[in-house]
Amino acid sequence: MPRAGVSVAFFVATLVSGWFALDMLDVRPRYRPIFVALTLVSPLYLFWSRTFMIESTALFFAVTFILAIHRATKPEATPSERRIWLVAALASGVLAGTVKVTTLVPWWTGAAILAFVRARRTPPDRATIVSTATALAIPVLTAAGWLAFSGAVKSENLLSARLAWSTVAWQHFGPLSMRLIPRSWYAVPAGAILGRTRHTVIASLPAFAGAWLAIAAYRTRLAPALVCVGLYFLPIAIFMHLYTAHVYYPYASSLLLITMVGCGIVALLERRGAISWLGLGLLSVALFAAATNYLSGYYVDQQSDDRSHWPLATALERRVPADDVLLIYGLDLNTEFTYTARHRAIMSWENRGAGDPLFEQTVARLVPENRHVGALVACGETRSDPIIAITGRWLGFDERPFDRDSYCDVYFPRDRAPATPLTFR
């Protein structure tokens, strides 16, 4: 399967889980294609679901988790059905939390609220309470344990020790002062709704406002819509710095905005006469706005991105000895490049090089393993950074790039440079 194929597969699987999860909102199957269509034209989901990232994987398990809790806590569920779905909830919740804990937060909270409300309406037996509480608690405990374990692994690497969760927690949550700035609260939803950027989800204020007017007018879906909005803002409130700094973080919760708009459209379609035609009109506006935003934004990027398949990385896989390590600048921990090159790599994300004790100690650790830096790759603005020449001389590399593409320069050791230029253009 192609690299992006895994991400796309999990995105499609998320639509399947979401289809069945709409049952908890009493959305009949005949109306569920509306929610699928709104997701399939959403620029944020169309673009980031095709990237070499974990977003769609984490979202699939998180949506599956709330679906499983929904099925397990339905009053009409049989004991055997309840056990099966609780096991599914336990497994999917653990996987969602270990893949990306920030993605699980809104969906776990929604599942907990659902289980609590249903327990209040129809008190279950003690065994059901214990098993449901276990299915909710284990994913949280596992995620916490995984964060501690990953932090310990990162701390073993001199260059990545600062990336441990406990060390950079303030970057995840942001300072309290951020929450006192109005823009911190409206920047992300405004980007998702207004369509002024390519990172949008709805891309139309009229469509969003029309959906809310329909929900407020008929009130049949007011409660679910309010819950969706509340859950959407929850991770923004907790991980405010991440959501305001990285445009892809709303991938985890923007399905909730789409669900809210879908509820407004369904509220109109469920009416008879001319009102139902308003629902079709609102759906058309929403689909058209999202599609045109994507075609003029992210689609242009995808069509012009000459780095999408990293031919340079493929060339390095062939020309660099398997035991050698790549030294990479300017890709900010890009996992796709190293995966394509199929080599271990030192990703100097802070542009550390010769003269920096941490960097030199990291390179020295290669010696006991009989490994060498087989190639130095400098990409983007780092190509003109003086640290490249300094580090190259320290490693015994050629002073001039051996080869280059439109984004990266490649250097090799003087005594082990390939005899012919790389073939990647």
PEJO-V868745 format. One line per field, one symbol per residue. ss: DSSP state (H for helix, E for strand, L for the rest). phi: phi as a letter, one per 20 degrees, with the letter a starting at -180 (. if undefined). psi: psi as a letter, one per 30 degrees, with the letter a starting at -180 (. if undefined). A space follows every 50 residues. Layout:
ss: ???
phi: ???
psi: ???
This chain:
ss: LLHHHHHHHHHHHHHHHHHHHHHHHLLLHHHHHHHHHHHHLLHHHHHHLL LLLLHHHHHHHHHHHHHHHHHHHLLLLLHHHHHHHHHHHHHHHHHHHHHL HHHHHHHHHHHHHHHHHHHHHLLLLHHHHHHHHHHHHHHHHHHHHHHHHH HHHHHLLLLLHHHLLLLLHHHHHLLHHHHHLHHHHHHHHHHHHHLLLLLL LLLLHHHHHHHHHHHHHHLLLHHHHHHHHHHHHHHHHHLHHHHHHLLLHH HHLHHHHHHHHHHHHHHHHLLLLHHHHHHHHHHHHHHHHHHHHHHHLHHH HHHHLLLLLLHHHHHHHHHLLLLLEEEEELLLLLHHHHHHHLLLEEELLL LLLLLLHHHHHHHHLLHHHLLLEEEEEEEHHHHHLHHHHHHHHHHLELLL LLEELLLEEEELELLLLLLLLLLLL
phi: .ggfffffffffffffffgfffffelefgfdfgfffffffdfggffeffd eecegffffgfffffffffgffdfgeffgffffffffffffffffffefa ffffgffffffffffffffffcgefffffffffffeeggfffffffffff ffffffefedgfeggfedgfffenfgfffedgffedffffffefmecfef dembfgfffffffffffdlfcffgfffffffffgfffedffffeecfeff gfcfgfffffffffffgfffeemffffffffffffffffffffffecgff fffdeedfdlgfffffgfddggefdedcdndlmfffffffflcfbdeefd lfbgnegfffffffffffeldcfeadddcmffgdfgffffffffeneffd gfbbdfccdcdcfgecfgfcgfdbe
psi: klefeeeeeeeeeeeeeeefffefghjleffffeeeeeeffjeeeeeffg lilgeeeeeeeeeeeeeeeeefgkegkleeeeeeeeeeeeeeeeeeefej efefeeeeeeeeeeeeeeeeejklleeeeeeeeefeeeeeeeeeeeeeee eeeeffkefgeffkefegeefeellefeffjeffefeeeeefefgflfgl eegjeeeeeeeeeeeeefffgeeeeeeeeeeefefeeeheeeeffkffef eefffeeeeeeeeeeeeeffllbfeefeeeeeeeeeeeeeeeeeefceee eefgjggegifeeeeeeefkkeflkkjkkgghhjfeeeeefhllkjjifg hkakfkeeeeeeefffefghlljfkkkklbfffgkffeeeeeeefhlkfk kellaffkkkklkefgklfllljf.
